[in-house]
Amino acid sequence: MRSLLWLAVVGLAVAEDGLAAWLRYARVPSASRHLGKLPSAVVTLNATKGYPVHTAGQELVDGIGGLFGKKLTVAKSKPKGTTATVGTVSAYVDKNPSAAKGLPDLVEDGFYLKISKGNVLILGQNERGALYGAFHYLSVIAQGNVSDFTLTSNPDAPVRWVNQWDNMQDGGTHGSVERGYGGDSIFFWDGHIREDLTRAGQYARLLASIGINAVVANNVNANASILTPENMDGLARIADVFRPYGVQLGVSLNFAAPQLLGGLDTFDPLDKTVVNWWQGIADNLYKRIPDMAGYLVKANSEGQPGPMTYNRTLADGANLFARTLKPHGGIILFRAFVYDHRSLNQTLDWKADRANAAVDYFDGLDDKFEDNVVIQIKYGPIDFQVREPVSPLFTHLRRTGATVELQITQEYLGQQAHVVYLAPMWKELLDFDLRVDSKPSTLKSIVSGKRFGQKLTGYAGVVNVGTNTTWLGSHLAMSNLYAYGKLAWDPEQTSTGILKEWTTLTFGHDKLVHDVITKISMESWPAYEDYSGNLGIQTLTDILLGHYGPNPGSQDGNPWGQWTRADDDTIGMDRTVWNGTGFAGQYPPEIAAMYENIETTPDNLLLWFHHVPYTQKLKSGKTVIQHFYDAHYKGSATAQTFVTLWEKLKGRIDKERYEHVLFRLIYQAGHSLVWRDSVNQFYFNKSGIPDELGRVGNHKYRIEAEEMELKGYKSYRVSPFEAASGYHCVVTETNSTVGTATTKLKVPSGKYDLAVNYYDMALGNSTWELFVDRKLVGKWKGDLEYELGRAPSPYIDGQTAARKTFRGVRVKKGSELKVVGRPDGLEPAPIDYISVLPEGTVD
C-alpha cells in the first residue's frame, strides 16, 4: 500500500480518489528552492519495526520525498550533513545525557520539535508522541513553511478516542455500519474480522496524524459474538495493524454476553460467576492484545441490557468491567446515553423529558466509580441535533472523569450528502461556560480535567468510516474528522485555522480553492440549521426511519422523546422548573436562571426551553412562525450558492474530486428546497398563519405533476403530506407501465432552467426522460442509493425526494413539455412537480 501512496504523491497516473485524505504528500510549489532547508538523512532512535518510532522515520522519508522530491537516507547514527532525528526523550537523553536540562516537560503523547538550518529534532514523551511530532513537522512543511522554529506540544486531554459503529455483518436494520455513510465496514464481514485489514492500517495512519490514540472498532450496540475465541484472534490482528501508528484497540461489549455467549443464567454484575466470566474475557483479550485500550459499554438504553435489569446501579455495571481491566492498565468508557423509551409518554405526563435522563440516572453516583471509569457524555442531552445546549451532566461529575462525545458522521446533519462543517458547532460547545460554583467552567476545561483536577478525561468521536475511498462518503466531510482530532489535541485552535490546514493538505495551495472551500464550509452549518430546524426545535428530520429527510410530525406522538409539543397554537418544550419538565434546573444556578427565563434564553434555544405561541416575538422582533419561514428560505438560498461557488474551481482541482463534490452540492441544493418547503408547509398547515411575504405554498414557477395530462401515471397522495409540493405526486399505474406526464408551457419564449422533482426510492432504479417539443433534453436514473451514502428508504417521502435540473433550455411559448417515467422493480418512477425557471432563478 505504501508504494501506491508513493506513486500518488510523485504525480504519476494515480487517481485522486480521496484514499490518502490529507496525507497526500503532494509536491509543494517551488519545491526545489527549499531543498537546502530540509534534512538529508533520518536517524531513528532505538526504533523497532512495527512500532511508532520506526513508522515516524518512514513517514519522514516518504513525506519529504513526496513534498519536495528529496530522497533521504536512513542512518543508525548521525551522519554528515543535515539530519532529522526522531525518537523518545529517554532514548535521546541516553545518547546525550547533557541535553536533559534543556528539554521541556512533556505529558503522555506530547512532543518537542526543534528545526534549525535543516536539522530537525523530534522527541516524544513516548513512541506515539514521536510519531505525532513527525506528522506535525510534515504538516508544517506541506503547507510551505520550511523556516526554523521550536515547539512544545502536549495534548489537552489523555483520552482521544474514536468510536466505530461497525456491525459484525451486513444486513439487518442498520447494515454493515450503523449510521455509516461511507460504505461497508473496514473491520468486519459475515460475522468475522476481515482477512484483509489493509484499510484498517490506513485508517490508523490517518488517525495518528491528527493525534487520535484509540479506536473502538465495533458497534456500541454490541454483538456478544465479538468475544468468541476466533473473533478475539481477529481483534488481535486489528491491533497488530494499528500498533505501528500507536493507535490502541478498544472493544464494545454487550452487557448480557455472559448469558448470550457464556451460557450463564444471569448477567447480574454482582453475581460472582458473572464477575469471574468477565475476568476471564479480559485476561484472554489482554493475552492476545497486551496494549488494548479498554472497553466501551452502552447499557440500559434503547433496549440494551444493563445493570438496572437487576436493580443494580450504573456504577455497579461500570465497576464490573473496570475491575477486570485494572490489572492490565485498561480503562472503560461508560456511556451516559441512558434512557428508557418504553416509559416516556408526552400525552400522559407533561413533565416527562428524555433530556432529564442522564442526570437522573447518574445522580448520586459520582464518588461510586472506580478510578479507571470515564463517563462518555454526548455533547447535548438528546442526540446529536443541529443545536442543543451542553449536557448538564458534565457539571455533576467532579470526581469521575468525562469525555465529550461528538459525532463526525452526520447522522442528523445531512449524512455526508449535505456539506456541514462541524468545527464551528464544536467550538461553540467547547467554549460554553457552565459556571460551576459561579467560577469559569468551560466545557473544554472540564473535559481536559483541569476544572475538577481529574486525570482521565477527554474526547470520543463517532466516525463510522467505510470502504469508500473517500472514507466518509464525501471528500468535504473529511474536514470534520481532521477538525475533531485537532480540537481533541488543542481546543483553542480556530475553526478557520483548522480548515485552512486541511484544505492545503487535501487540495493544495491555490488561493481561490481556499477561498471557496472556506466560504462553503463556514456557511454550511448555519445554512443547514436554517433549512432544517431552528430556534432549538431540533433537526426536524424523520426520527422514526433514517434520520435524514424532513418529517417534523415524526418528532411527536411516540416514546422516543425528541418532542416539539407542536399544536395548532403553540410549539416548544417547556423545560423550566416552575412549569415544565425541570430540565433547566439541572444546570448550575447562573445557567439555570438564564434558561429558566424566556427573556434571557438565547433565541437559538428558545423552543428547547420554552413552550410558546407561534406569535411569540423574538429579540429580532419577528414572530416564531415568521422566523421559521424566513430562516428556511434563507438557508436553502445559501445552499444554492454552493454550486456556483464550487464551479469556479473547475480545472483547479483534479476532475475526479471536483465532479464528486459538485454532484453532492447540486443534490444538496435541490434537497434543501425539499427541506424548506416541507417544514414551512407543515407549520403553515399546523398554525394557519400565513407567511408575511407570501412565499409559503405559492410557487409560481411550478407545474404540479398531478395536474399534467397523464398517461400510464396516476395521482398518489404522499405521506407525510408536506413531502410533496401539492400533497400529491404521480406514480406509474403498474410496475410495468411506462408513464408520461405532458403539459403546454405558457411562459414567454426564451431560455429556462428546467427542474424535475422526483422520488428516488431504494426499491429499484427507475429512469426518467425530459422532452421539450419531442426533443430529448436529458435523462437520468434513480440510483442515488448507490451514488450517495445517505440512508436508503423504500418510501415516497422527504428522504427520497430529489431534484434534477437542466440549465439553459430553450423553449417557446406553447411548447410541449413531457416527462417519461419507466418504473423498475417496485419503484414506480414517481414525479412531484416540474419547475420552469428563468435562468438563475431559485424556485
SESEMAR-625430 format. One record per residue (C-alpha): residue in one letter; x, y, z. Coordinates in steps of 0.25 Angstrom, whole numbers, padded with zeros to 4 digits, always signed. Layout:
aXYZ
...
***
This chain:
m+0000+0000+0000
r+0011+0010+0003
s+0016+0008-0011
l+0003+0012-0016
l+0003+0025-0008
w+0017+0028-0013
l+0012+0027-0027
a+0001+0037-0024
v+0010+0047-0017
v+0020+0048-0028
g+0009+0051-0038
l+0008+0038-0047
a-0005+0034-0052
v-0012+0030-0040
a-0026+0036-0038
e-0029+0046-0027
d-0039+0037-0020
g-0038+0042-0006
l-0032+0030+0000
a-0019+0038+0004
a-0028+0049+0010
w-0019+0060+0016
l-0007+0051+0015
r-0005+0052+0000
y+0009+0058+0001
a+0007+0065-0012
r+0018+0073-0017
v+0019+0087-0011
p+0020+0100-0020
s+0035+0103-0024
a+0039+0091-0016
s+0054+0091-0021
r+0056+0105-0015
h+0054+0099-0001
l+0063+0087-0002
g+0075+0094+0006
k+0065+0096+0018
l+0062+0081+0019
p+0069+0069+0025
s+0077+0060+0016
a+0076+0047+0025
v+0067+0041+0036
v+0072+0035+0049
t+0062+0027+0058
l+0066+0025+0072
n+0064+0011+0077
a+0054+0008+0066
t+0047-0005+0065
k+0040-0009+0052
g+0025-0009+0055
y+0025+0002+0066
p+0023+0017+0065
v+0037+0022+0064
h+0041+0013+0053
t+0028+0018+0046
a+0032+0032+0048
g+0045+0030+0041
q+0037+0024+0029
e+0027+0035+0029
l+0039+0046+0028
v+0045+0039+0017
d+0032+0037+0009
g+0027+0051+0013
i+0039+0059+0009
g+0041+0051-0003
g+0027+0053-0008
l+0026+0068-0004
f+0040+0072-0009
g+0045+0061-0017
k+0057+0060-0008
k+0061+0045-0005
l+0066+0044+0010
t+0075+0033+0014
v+0073+0025+0027
a+0084+0024+0037
k+0086+0017+0050
s+0095+0029+0055
k+0097+0043+0052
p+0103+0045+0038
k+0110+0057+0032
g+0100+0067+0027
t+0086+0071+0032
t+0079+0061+0039
a+0065+0058+0044
t+0066+0051+0058
v+0053+0045+0063
g+0051+0037+0076
t+0047+0037+0090
v+0052+0047+0100
s+0058+0035+0108
a+0065+0030+0096
y+0071+0043+0093
v+0076+0046+0107
d+0082+0032+0108
k+0091+0036+0096
n+0092+0051+0100
p+0092+0052+0115
s+0095+0067+0116
a+0083+0070+0107
a+0073+0066+0118
k+0073+0080+0125
g+0069+0087+0112
l+0057+0079+0109
p+0043+0083+0113
d+0033+0075+0121
l+0024+0066+0113
v+0012+0059+0117
e+0008+0045+0111
d+0007+0046+0096
g+0014+0060+0096
f+0025+0064+0086
y+0036+0074+0085
l+0041+0080+0071
k+0053+0088+0068
i+0056+0092+0054
s+0069+0099+0051
k+0077+0101+0038
g+0071+0088+0032
n+0073+0080+0045
v+0061+0074+0051
l+0060+0068+0065
i+0047+0061+0068
l+0045+0056+0082
g+0033+0049+0088
q+0030+0046+0103
n+0027+0032+0097
e+0028+0026+0084
r+0014+0031+0080
g+0018+0045+0083
a+0030+0044+0074
l+0021+0039+0062
y+0011+0051+0065
g+0023+0060+0065
a+0027+0055+0051
f+0014+0056+0046
h+0013+0071+0051
y+0026+0074+0045
l+0022+0068+0031
s+0008+0076+0032
v+0016+0089+0034
i+0025+0087+0023
a+0014+0082+0014
q+0008+0096+0016
g+0020+0102+0010
n+0027+0106+0023
v+0041+0102+0024
s+0046+0113+0034
d+0053+0110+0047
f+0044+0108+0059
t+0043+0101+0073
l+0030+0095+0078
t+0026+0088+0090
s+0012+0082+0089
n+0005+0074+0099
p-0009+0068+0097
d-0021+0075+0105
a-0026+0062+0109
p-0021+0048+0110
v-0034+0041+0104
r-0035+0044+0090
w-0043+0032+0084
v-0052+0029+0072
n-0064+0020+0072
q-0067+0012+0060
w-0082+0007+0060
d-0078-0005+0051
n-0086-0018+0052
m-0081-0032+0051
q-0089-0034+0038
d-0097-0027+0027
g-0112-0026+0027
g-0122-0024+0038
t-0127-0011+0041
h-0114-0003+0041
g-0105-0010+0031
s-0090-0012+0032
v-0088+0001+0039
e-0099+0007+0047
r-0101+0022+0043
g-0089+0020+0034
y-0090+0026+0020
g-0076+0023+0014
g-0078+0008+0010
d-0077-0005+0018
s-0068-0008+0030
i-0053-0008+0028
f-0052-0017+0040
f-0064-0028+0039
w-0071-0036+0029
d-0080-0048+0030
g-0079-0049+0045
h-0064-0049+0046
i-0052-0040+0045
r-0048-0037+0031
e-0036-0045+0026
d-0030-0033+0018
l-0028-0021+0028
t-0021-0012+0019
r-0031-0001+0020
a-0031-0003+0036
g-0016+0000+0035
q-0018+0012+0026
y-0029+0017+0036
a-0019+0016+0048
r-0009+0025+0040
l-0019+0036+0037
l-0023+0036+0052
a-0009+0036+0057
s-0006+0048+0048
i-0017+0056+0056
g-0014+0051+0070
i-0024+0040+0072
n-0019+0029+0081
a-0030+0019+0081
v-0041+0013+0073
v-0053+0005+0077
a-0056-0004+0065
n-0069-0010+0068
n-0083-0004+0070
v-0087+0001+0083
n-0100-0008+0081
a-0090-0019+0082
n-0092-0033+0077
a-0087-0043+0088
s-0080-0052+0078
i-0069-0042+0077
l-0063-0049+0089
t-0062-0063+0083
p-0048-0069+0083
e-0048-0067+0067
n-0052-0053+0068
m-0043-0050+0079
d-0032-0055+0070
g-0037-0046+0059
l-0037-0034+0068
a-0023-0037+0071
r-0020-0035+0056
i-0027-0022+0056
a-0018-0017+0068
d-0006-0022+0060
v-0009-0013+0048
f-0012-0002+0058
r+0001-0003+0066
p+0011+0003+0056
y+0003+0016+0058
g+0002+0016+0073
v-0013+0014+0072
q-0019+0005+0082
l-0031-0004+0080
g-0044-0003+0089
v-0055-0013+0089
s-0070-0010+0091
l-0077-0020+0100
n-0091-0026+0101
f-0095-0025+0116
a-0103-0038+0114
a-0091-0046+0108
p-0090-0056+0120
q-0104-0061+0117
l-0104-0059+0102
l-0090-0065+0099
g-0085-0071+0112
g-0097-0080+0115
l-0099-0074+0129
d-0114-0072+0134
t-0111-0057+0139
f-0103-0045+0135
d-0104-0038+0149
p-0092-0030+0151
l-0091-0034+0166
d-0092-0049+0163
k-0079-0056+0165
t-0080-0065+0153
v-0082-0053+0145
v-0070-0046+0150
n-0062-0058+0148
w-0067-0059+0134
w-0063-0045+0130
q-0050-0046+0137
g-0047-0058+0128
i-0051-0050+0116
a-0041-0038+0120
d-0030-0048+0123
n-0032-0055+0109
l-0033-0042+0102
y-0020-0036+0108
k-0013-0049+0106
r-0015-0046+0091
i-0014-0031+0091
p-0005-0026+0103
d-0007-0012+0099
m-0022-0012+0098
a-0028+0002+0102
g-0040-0004+0109
y-0055-0005+0107
l-0067+0004+0103
v-0081+0000+0109
k-0095+0004+0105
a-0105-0001+0116
n-0119+0001+0119
s-0122+0010+0107
e-0131+0007+0095
g-0134-0007+0099
q-0120-0011+0102
p-0117-0019+0115
g-0110-0013+0127
p-0109-0014+0142
m-0122-0008+0144
t-0128-0021+0139
y-0125-0026+0153
n-0128-0013+0161
r-0113-0010+0161
t-0107+0004+0159
l-0100+0009+0147
a-0087+0009+0155
d-0089-0005+0159
g-0089-0008+0144
a-0077+0001+0140
n-0069-0004+0152
l-0071-0019+0148
f-0062-0016+0135
a-0053-0006+0142
r-0048-0016+0152
t-0045-0027+0141
l-0037-0016+0133
k-0030-0011+0145
p-0019-0021+0146
h-0016-0019+0131
g-0016-0004+0131
g-0028-0003+0123
i-0040+0008+0124
i-0055+0007+0122
l-0063+0018+0115
f-0077+0016+0120
r-0087+0023+0112
a-0097+0033+0119
f-0107+0031+0108
v-0117+0024+0117
y-0132+0026+0116
d-0144+0017+0115
h-0152+0020+0103
r-0163+0010+0108
s-0167+0019+0119
l-0167+0032+0112
n-0181+0038+0109
q-0183+0052+0105
t-0198+0051+0106
l-0200+0046+0120
d-0188+0053+0126
w-0185+0068+0123
k-0172+0067+0131
a-0167+0054+0124
d-0154+0058+0117
r-0143+0049+0111
a-0133+0061+0113
n-0134+0059+0128
a-0130+0044+0128
a-0115+0045+0128
v-0114+0054+0141
d-0126+0046+0147
y-0119+0033+0145
f-0105+0037+0149
d-0110+0045+0161
g-0102+0041+0174
l-0092+0032+0167
d-0080+0042+0165
d-0072+0036+0176
k-0076+0022+0173
f-0068+0019+0161
e-0054+0012+0160
d-0043+0022+0156
n-0042+0015+0142
v-0056+0018+0139
v-0059+0030+0129
i-0073+0034+0126
q-0075+0037+0112
i-0086+0048+0110
k-0092+0053+0097
y-0090+0068+0095
g-0105+0070+0097
p-0116+0064+0105
i-0123+0058+0093
d-0116+0052+0081
f-0106+0060+0072
q-0116+0070+0068
v-0113+0082+0059
r-0113+0091+0072
e-0114+0086+0087
p-0110+0092+0100
v-0098+0086+0106
s-0101+0074+0115
p-0103+0078+0129
l-0097+0064+0133
f-0083+0070+0131
t-0085+0079+0144
h-0090+0067+0152
l-0077+0058+0151
r-0066+0065+0159
r-0059+0052+0164
t-0061+0043+0152
g-0055+0048+0138
a-0063+0050+0126
t-0061+0050+0111
v-0070+0058+0102
e-0076+0050+0091
l-0076+0057+0077
q-0081+0051+0064
i-0073+0053+0052
t-0083+0044+0044
q-0094+0053+0040
e-0106+0045+0045
y-0116+0056+0047
l-0108+0066+0039
g-0109+0062+0025
q-0102+0049+0025
q-0090+0054+0017
a-0100+0056+0005
h-0100+0071+0011
v-0088+0078+0014
v-0088+0083+0028
y-0074+0087+0034
l-0076+0084+0049
a-0064+0090+0055
p-0071+0103+0058
m-0082+0096+0065
w-0072+0088+0074
k-0064+0101+0077
e-0077+0107+0082
l-0080+0096+0091
l-0066+0094+0096
d-0065+0109+0099
f-0078+0109+0106
d-0076+0113+0121
l-0085+0105+0130
r-0081+0114+0142
v-0080+0103+0153
d-0079+0109+0167
s-0080+0122+0159
k-0066+0120+0154
p-0061+0119+0140
s-0065+0105+0135
t-0064+0104+0120
l-0067+0090+0115
k-0053+0089+0109
s-0047+0092+0123
i-0056+0080+0129
v-0052+0070+0118
s-0038+0074+0119
g-0038+0070+0134
k-0033+0084+0138
r-0046+0089+0144
f-0048+0078+0154
g-0034+0072+0155
q-0037+0059+0148
k-0027+0050+0141
l-0035+0042+0132
t-0044+0051+0123
g-0044+0055+0108
y-0052+0053+0095
a-0059+0042+0088
g-0063+0044+0073
v-0073+0035+0066
v-0067+0034+0052
n-0072+0022+0044
v-0063+0022+0032
g-0065+0011+0022
t-0059+0004+0010
n-0062+0016+0001
t-0049+0022-0004
t-0054+0036+0002
w-0055+0029+0015
l-0067+0036+0020
g-0075+0037+0006
s-0071+0051+0003
h-0058+0058+0001
l-0062+0071+0009
a-0067+0063+0020
m-0053+0059+0024
s-0051+0073+0029
n-0059+0068+0041
l-0050+0057+0044
y-0038+0065+0043
a-0044+0076+0052
y-0048+0066+0062
g-0034+0061+0064
k-0028+0075+0064
l-0039+0080+0075
a-0037+0068+0083
w-0022+0071+0084
d-0024+0086+0085
p-0038+0092+0087
e-0032+0106+0086
q-0030+0105+0071
t-0040+0113+0062
s-0049+0106+0052
t-0044+0115+0041
g-0029+0111+0044
i-0032+0096+0044
l-0040+0098+0031
k-0028+0105+0025
e-0019+0094+0029
w-0028+0083+0024
t-0031+0090+0011
t-0016+0092+0008
l-0012+0077+0011
t-0024+0072+0003
f-0026+0081-0009
g-0013+0089-0010
h-0009+0104-0009
d-0018+0110-0019
k-0024+0123-0012
l-0037+0122-0020
v-0039+0108-0015
h-0036+0112-0001
d-0046+0124-0002
v-0057+0115-0008
i-0056+0104+0002
t-0055+0113+0014
k-0067+0121+0009
i-0075+0108+0007
s-0071+0101+0019
m-0073+0113+0029
e-0087+0116+0023
s-0091+0101+0023
w-0095+0099+0038
p-0103+0112+0039
a-0110+0109+0026
y-0113+0094+0030
e-0119+0099+0043
d-0127+0109+0036
y-0133+0100+0026
s-0135+0088+0035
g-0139+0092+0049
n-0136+0105+0057
l-0139+0113+0070
g-0135+0100+0077
i-0146+0092+0072
q-0136+0081+0067
t-0133+0076+0053
l-0148+0072+0050
t-0143+0060+0042
d-0150+0047+0041
i-0146+0041+0055
l-0154+0028+0052
l-0147+0024+0040
g-0134+0028+0034
h-0131+0041+0042
y-0129+0048+0029
g-0141+0055+0021
p-0151+0065+0027
n-0162+0060+0035
p-0166+0070+0046
g-0178+0062+0050
s-0170+0050+0054
q-0164+0057+0066
d-0177+0055+0074
g-0187+0044+0077
n-0176+0034+0080
p-0168+0029+0092
w-0154+0034+0087
g-0155+0047+0094
q-0150+0056+0083
w-0163+0064+0085
t-0167+0078+0080
r-0181+0078+0086
a-0186+0086+0074
d-0201+0088+0073
d-0209+0098+0065
d-0205+0110+0074
t-0192+0107+0081
i-0179+0100+0080
g-0167+0096+0088
m-0163+0088+0100
d-0165+0095+0114
r-0153+0091+0121
t-0154+0101+0132
v-0154+0097+0147
w-0167+0106+0150
n-0176+0100+0140
g-0169+0090+0131
t-0160+0077+0132
g-0150+0083+0141
f-0138+0081+0132
a-0133+0095+0133
g-0131+0093+0148
q-0120+0082+0145
y-0110+0093+0142
p-0102+0101+0152
p-0110+0113+0157
e-0105+0124+0148
i-0108+0116+0135
a-0121+0110+0141
a-0126+0124+0143
m-0123+0128+0129
y-0130+0117+0123
e-0142+0118+0133
n-0145+0132+0128
i-0151+0133+0114
e-0145+0147+0113
t-0131+0143+0116
t-0131+0130+0108
p-0124+0131+0095
d-0133+0131+0083
n-0126+0120+0077
l-0130+0111+0088
l-0144+0117+0091
l-0152+0105+0087
w-0143+0096+0094
f-0146+0102+0108
h-0160+0109+0106
h-0174+0105+0100
v-0179+0118+0093
p-0189+0123+0083
y-0185+0123+0069
t-0187+0138+0070
q-0177+0140+0081
k-0168+0151+0078
l-0153+0148+0077
k-0142+0158+0081
s-0141+0161+0066
g-0155+0166+0066
k-0160+0154+0057
t-0170+0144+0062
v-0166+0130+0064
i-0174+0125+0051
q-0169+0136+0042
h-0155+0133+0047
f-0157+0119+0043
y-0162+0123+0029
d-0150+0133+0027
a-0139+0124+0032
h-0143+0113+0023
y-0143+0121+0011
k-0130+0128+0015
g-0123+0114+0018
s-0128+0108+0005
a-0124+0120-0003
t-0110+0119+0003
a-0109+0105-0001
q-0112+0109-0016
t-0099+0117-0015
f-0090+0106-0012
v-0092+0100-0026
t-0087+0113-0033
l-0076+0115-0024
w-0071+0101-0026
e-0072+0102-0041
k-0061+0113-0040
l-0051+0102-0037
k-0053+0095-0050
g-0039+0092-0055
r-0032+0096-0042
i-0036+0082-0035
d-0034+0069-0041
k-0046+0064-0049
e-0050+0052-0040
r-0051+0060-0027
y-0057+0072-0034
e-0068+0065-0040
h-0071+0056-0027
v-0072+0069-0019
l-0080+0076-0030
f-0090+0065-0031
r-0093+0065-0016
l-0094+0080-0015
i-0104+0080-0027
y-0112+0069-0019
q-0111+0078-0006
a-0117+0090-0013
g-0129+0082-0018
h-0131+0075-0005
s-0130+0088+0003
l-0142+0092-0005
v-0150+0080-0001
w-0146+0083+0014
r-0150+0097+0012
d-0164+0094+0006
s-0167+0082+0015
v-0164+0089+0028
n-0171+0102+0025
q-0183+0095+0019
f-0184+0087+0031
y-0185+0098+0041
f-0193+0107+0032
n-0204+0096+0032
k-0202+0094+0047
s-0203+0109+0051
g-0211+0114+0040
i-0202+0127+0040
p-0198+0131+0026
d-0184+0136+0022
e-0184+0151+0022
l-0176+0150+0009
g-0186+0141+0002
r-0176+0130-0001
v-0180+0118+0006
g-0190+0110-0002
n-0189+0119-0014
h-0179+0114-0025
k-0182+0122-0038
y-0171+0114-0046
r-0177+0100-0043
i-0185+0091-0050
e-0191+0080-0041
a-0189+0066-0048
e-0203+0062-0044
e-0209+0074-0051
m-0202+0070-0064
e-0208+0061-0075
l-0205+0047-0070
k-0204+0034-0078
g-0199+0022-0070
y-0197+0031-0058
k-0207+0033-0047
s-0208+0043-0035
y-0203+0038-0022
r-0205+0044-0008
v-0192+0045-0001
s-0190+0043+0014
p-0185+0051+0021
f-0193+0061+0013
e-0183+0072+0013
a-0173+0063+0006
a-0180+0067-0007
s-0182+0081-0013
g-0197+0079-0015
y-0198+0068-0005
h-0198+0058-0017
c-0189+0052-0027
v-0191+0043-0039
v-0187+0029-0040
t-0188+0019-0051
e-0201+0011-0051
t-0193-0002-0050
n-0179-0007-0049
s-0178-0010-0063
t-0185+0002-0069
v-0178+0014-0075
g-0183+0027-0070
t-0184+0040-0077
a-0188+0054-0072
t-0190+0065-0082
t-0193+0080-0082
k-0193+0092-0091
l-0184+0103-0086
k-0189+0117-0084
v-0176+0124-0082
p-0170+0134-0092
s-0160+0129-0102
g-0146+0128-0097
k-0136+0120-0089
y-0140+0114-0076
d-0135+0105-0065
l-0144+0092-0064
a-0144+0085-0051
v-0152+0072-0049
n-0154+0068-0034
y-0156+0053-0033
y-0154+0042-0023
d-0143+0032-0023
m-0147+0020-0015
a-0138+0009-0011
l-0147-0001-0018
g-0142-0001-0032
n-0135+0008-0042
s-0146+0016-0050
t-0142+0024-0062
w-0148+0037-0066
e-0146+0046-0079
l-0150+0060-0081
f-0154+0065-0094
v-0158+0079-0100
d-0165+0078-0113
r-0161+0064-0115
k-0147+0067-0113
l-0139+0060-0102
v-0134+0070-0092
g-0128+0059-0083
k-0130+0046-0076
w-0126+0041-0062
k-0127+0028-0054
g-0132+0027-0040
d-0119+0021-0034
l-0116+0031-0023
e-0115+0019-0013
y-0102+0016-0020
e-0097+0030-0022
l-0100+0035-0008
g-0097+0029+0005
r-0109+0034+0012
a-0119+0024+0018
p-0127+0017+0007
s-0143+0018+0008
p-0154+0010+0001
y-0164+0021+0003
i-0169+0033-0005
d-0165+0044+0005
g-0155+0055+0009
q-0144+0045+0010
t-0145+0040-0005
a-0149+0054-0011
a-0139+0059-0021
r-0137+0069-0032
k-0131+0068-0046
t-0128+0082-0053
f-0125+0084-0067
r-0120+0098-0069
g-0121+0108-0081
v-0132+0100-0089
r-0138+0108-0100
v-0154+0107-0100
k-0165+0114-0108
k-0178+0119-0102
g-0187+0107-0104
s-0176+0097-0105
e-0180+0083-0101
l-0172+0078-0088
k-0173+0063-0086
v-0167+0055-0075
v-0166+0040-0078
g-0164+0030-0066
r-0160+0016-0067
p-0162+0008-0054
d-0152-0002-0049
g-0154-0013-0038
l-0164-0007-0028
e-0160+0007-0031
p-0172+0014-0039
a-0164+0025-0045
p-0170+0036-0036
i-0171+0051-0040
d-0175+0062-0031
y-0174+0075-0040
i-0167+0082-0051
s-0161+0096-0049
v-0159+0105-0061
l-0149+0115-0056
p-0144+0128-0063
e-0129+0125-0063
g-0122+0127-0050
t-0135+0128-0042
v-0137+0120-0029
d-0150+0112-0029
***
